[in-house]
């Protein structure tokens, strides 16, 4: 049963969680030591440096969070919607792991502090280790191998005990289970418990500051000078030095501290700014609560740190700052135990917020249904993520059982920084693109601030540890690629899509309307998908057309436009056109061809194609080659309308100055796995700007044709011209950096008697008879109706001698191809233009005779410009 969701305000929903997550154990046991090591000046710089990173991130977070309604997931939701699902899920999962492991760290810190304060609570006393402890007594000095602890002004040599690992594990598991029960109670229970953790912490802070002002009276001789100008001056400068593992200055120590090392030590004290946004689904008004609450918590803690630097620097000598790790307890008023309570409750409060935010983050990722493996963690709106909470608790308990998290701890900080960098980059991208939908209510932002915040995050990552930075980035990259491969596509209108759009517009404008130089020429084929005949159902395009389109690109670079035409009225066929476009797009993706699908509704195919050829494309990004299948079935299927349509399409391409490539034998065109051997033969009859040569070179770049060689056949009018023509063509190909064998064929005056033995004579005779029959029918109809000769509704002029000449020339070319290129992998031949005022039926007969018995043929017609160049 779904419970009514309880919505939180700014104070309890954002400010308190952020404050609890930011304030932690580092302030109590490390901060005064940092002031002693770095000095007041560099400590102020350190706090400002780390604080500025989180402050700038908060500014970016506020801008994105106020740009519309925000669902659950906090930073994951913001990053995913700005940088795409792959980046969002990869950073979101890393941030979830960081929160889960951080919860274990906080629990262990609370338990260890408790066991140090109350040693008799240990269950495994036999395994007590005697060594120097980091968090115990007030003032200690390491001398030789004994630890001297000053008690009531007297130095006493005694072993210092550290909690047993088993004690840490047992108490840690118990505390984790208790916190999980609180989280299971939902938002209402968390709201009741959170102040109980926070109020004693605030009281401990007040007791520290009261103790600072009363320090001179309470500690007259222990290195604590009270607020002293002399101490302030002495502690202003840094005094970096080597220390032992406990942090006590030791010339023989193995650890040398500098500013970079202190950045890694202090930065976790400013993390936690995402604690409020993690529970965005539980907030009444995300657009108000997240900016105000997060910024208030960030500024409050930063101010606390800056003031504490000044007070601690003026409070004690440098020796005291470096040797008393619990200086806060030493000066606390009225007694030191209140600091132990503050440490325990601050860490437990941070653990509670981590165990509250992490499951909600995981549930938000699962709800977006990007990774099916996360579907177990999905929850309904307003419900508590119980399964995600159990999983988070399992991870937390597992880390607690490990006990020693030294190798994991830096990675947690890296995950936080990675998330902060993602938020900053998201705001930077959205600010820079400034799309019409980018209208955040939070006005105090600028892309330069977001970029600076992202760079700070990356710099701090490498300052802390370049090795752990590489590990965290590698993990995020692995998740990114896993999501890319296994994840479902999600279109969230992310910033990258907007960037691609603006980049495309800018590139299009930069191309201008002037002609592209041959060095920059790319084929942009317009693939005419409409078949001459029928295709199986649910097959929107001939399967081999995409394979051929890929052969026209070098290494897959370039774009194809797949176009199909639906006959009919646009208003009646609009929905059918959309469905056909989706099917065609799916086909293109399936064939792994870079291209787009377009469906046009028109009364006839000719009208539709004429509209396409005039309007398709923008500026210089227009299709420059029309590719279609040769209609081999037109006579067999008695499709009498095809000749006129076919000729009309070719004439439209000539008028529009588009190149044409017609594929005969498309059914036998090889795919990428069918390797071809032999030659690629070019019958170069007319100047085409080098398109035929370029296509042959592009074919060689494909695996299926890479074993072939190119042969160029040139037609000479007389034998005497052959050698000179061959030398010129070889020189031309050499200058074009193309390797090919050149063969010159002499075309003597055609002699009808010489062709009688050719195997194509039967096809030639059949074409003659059909043309004579068609011409006779035209004359008879014209005579009966008293009109001039008409073909396809248009007047034509038929010169019978010219028709015979076309047939003989075509026959001669066909027999030459069969003689020299019968075993070629593919033949390319110049496409003759349709003769003016000839019926389309005649042109189809010429073409049928040309392609007769040639299994795989490309008929190529260039256009009025070069596509290759001799010059570098």
Secondary structure, DSSP 8 states (H G I E B T S, - for coil): -------B-HIIIIIHHHHHHHS-HHHHHTHHHHHHHHHHHHHHHHHHHHHHHHHHHHHHHHHHHTSS---TTTHHHHHHHHH-HHHHHHHHHHHHHHHHHHHHHHHHHHHHHHHHH-GGG-S-GGG-EES--SS--SSEEEETTEEEEEETTEEEE---EE--HHHHHHHHHHHHHHHHHHHHTHHHHHHHHHHHHHHHHHHHHHHHHHHHHTHHHH-TTSSB--S-HHHHHHTSS----EE-TTS-B-TT-SEE--HHHHHHHHGGGT--TTTTGGGGGGBS-HHHHHHHHHHHHHHHHHHHHHHHHHHHHHHB-HHHHHH-TTHHHHH-SS-THHHHHHHHHHHHHHHHHHHHHHHHHHHHHHHTTS-GGGGGG---TT---HHHHHHHHHHHHHHHHH---HHHHHHHHHHHHHHHHHHHHHHHHHHHH--TT---S-----HHHHHHHHHHHHHHHHHH-HHHHHHHHHHHHHHHHHHHHHS-------HHHHHHHHHHHHHHHHH-SS---GGG----EEEE---SS---TT--S-HHHHHHHHHTSBTTBS-EEEEEEEES-HHHHHHHHHHHHHHHHHHHHHTT--EEEEEEEESSHHHHHHHHHHHSSBTTBS--EEEEE--TTTTTTT-TTHHHHHHHHHHHHHHTT-EEEEEESGGG---TTS---SEEEEEE-S--TTHHHHHHHHHHTSTTTTT-EEEEEEEESSGGGHHHHHHHHHHHHHHTT---EEEEEE--S--GGGGTTSTTHHHHHHHHHHHHHHHHHHHHHHHHHT---EETTEE----HHHHHHHHHHHHHHHHHHHHH-TT-SEEEEE-----TT--HHHHHHHHHHHHTT-SSEEEEE--SS-S--S--
